[in-house]
Amino acid sequence: MGTGLLSSAFPRREGVLWAGGVPLSRIHEEYGTPLYVYDAAVVRQRYDRLVDAFAGVELMLAYSVKANGNLALLDLLRRLDSGADIVSGGELFRVRAAGFDPERVVFAGVGKSEEELAEAIRWGIHGFHVESQAELETIDRLATRLGKRTPIGLRVNPDILSPTPHAYTRTGHAQAKFGIPAGDVVELYRWAASREHLWCRGIDVHIGSQIVSPDPHVQALDQVLEIVERLRAEGITLEYVDLGGGFGVRYADQSETMPVEALARRIVPSVSAAGLRLVLEPGRFLVGEAGVLLTRVLLVKHSGEKTFVVTDAGMTELIRPSHYGGEHEIEPVRENGAARRVVDVVGPICETGDFLARDRELALPVAGDVLAVRTAGAYGFVMSSNYNARLRPAEVVVDGERVELVRERERMVDLIRGERIPEWG
Ligand SMILES: Cc1ncc(COP(=O)(O)O)c(C=O)c1O
């Protein structure tokens, strides 16, 4: 059960939650609900914290765009000198629109289409993180056709079952679709090194998401560095190792977060000793705690033993609770002094799986109250949908005293955009 304040982001002052220098009550009064609110200062703090922690090695932070692709956040991170980790042509389009330098973009993903690969080859990205022999051969063919020497790094599957809170966020074990088994990697590098248009530039591993202990990352790095040494002995010298992302943040059920300074102390010496640059792909760590979802209570429903707080946001706005069993801290934007009760916070969507929290102790709200769902900056808006013909919410960024609408709330007309009624025979 979630209790109390877990995070220094969005503090409570005189009974009201704030984002930077602005009370959240003022923001939802102006922009309505459901609403995502991001605090730019928190993103900057998180970015600086990683940079400071890894100061002992040449570092490129490649923000994992999948966590939150809003152009304003991409622009903010690019200005901090972040690179980007993308997984689709759509994310490539986004980072181009946000003005990223292609030389700071890496491209992972188990199923990149030829169109997506060709586009990124032409653009000249930092590295393709290749997840199969078939993909490597396709990149070779496209690079040859386009006459572009193309940088690649094989994504190693180290067969590590990382301790993430949900099975769906483990990506480094043998049963997962991601990466290439460690035992097959050297042979594929040999082949790649023999191809005129492939440039063996790096090596990559990403073992999962929301990990709070350094051990699995250290294990993965050790395996990868062994491969790097074997390759070097054969005359294949790589420039960088990419350890992926996955650094855990604070949710209601997890007070532990990834101690990135301790992680850095354990990996920086070996990466430096290997003469490599380090690439990291944090997503959640940079933006997770920097976001809240604001949702209005539509009604409170007593049903037998249960009390349901029905809100205007649900699984269509934030799917983490139902999809990953994610536990988000939920609290009123404005304290109402009510007694605490154990409730389910549910959305209006026609699914029993539509909930934001179950069996959660909360000061019992009344209709019209606005709740803040914490740690919603990552895998929140990006996973929202129009199911039940719901309008996706607006997004706002706060920077100190400034409040900027960075994505308009969808309108009804957006729901049918691109649809056609045929001339029925
Ligand atoms: C290849 C890759 N890199 C980085 C990330 C970012 O993970 P996180 O947001 O947990 O840092 C992911 C997330 O799934 C990923 O698949």
The ligand as a MOL file (V3000), in Angstrom:
LIG
                    3D

  0  0  0     0  0            999 V3000
M  V30 BEGIN CTAB
M  V30 COUNTS 16 16 0 0 0
M  V30 BEGIN ATOM
M  V30 1 C 17.2390 -1.2990 -25.8700 0
M  V30 2 C 16.6790 -0.4970 -24.7490 0
M  V30 3 N 17.4280 0.4900 -24.2340 0
M  V30 4 C 16.9750 1.2600 -23.2140 0
M  V30 5 C 15.7190 1.0640 -22.6760 0
M  V30 6 C 15.2630 1.9870 -21.5990 0
M  V30 7 O 14.9370 1.3580 -20.4320 0
M  V30 8 P 14.6360 2.2460 -19.1340 0
M  V30 9 O 13.5380 3.1770 -19.4880 0
M  V30 10 O 14.2300 1.2560 -18.1180 0
M  V30 11 O 15.8920 2.9550 -18.8050 0
M  V30 12 C 14.9210 0.0360 -23.1670 0
M  V30 13 C 13.5780 -0.1920 -22.5870 0
M  V30 14 O 12.8570 -1.0830 -22.8670 0
M  V30 15 C 15.4020 -0.7610 -24.2420 0
M  V30 16 O 14.6600 -1.7340 -24.7740 0
M  V30 END ATOM
M  V30 BEGIN BOND
M  V30 1 1 1 2
M  V30 2 1 2 3
M  V30 3 2 2 15
M  V30 4 2 3 4
M  V30 5 1 4 5
M  V30 6 1 5 6
M  V30 7 2 5 12
M  V30 8 1 6 7
M  V30 9 1 7 8
M  V30 10 2 8 9
M  V30 11 1 8 10
M  V30 12 1 8 11
M  V30 13 1 12 13
M  V30 14 1 12 15
M  V30 15 2 13 14
M  V30 16 1 15 16
M  V30 END BOND
M  V30 END CTAB
M  END
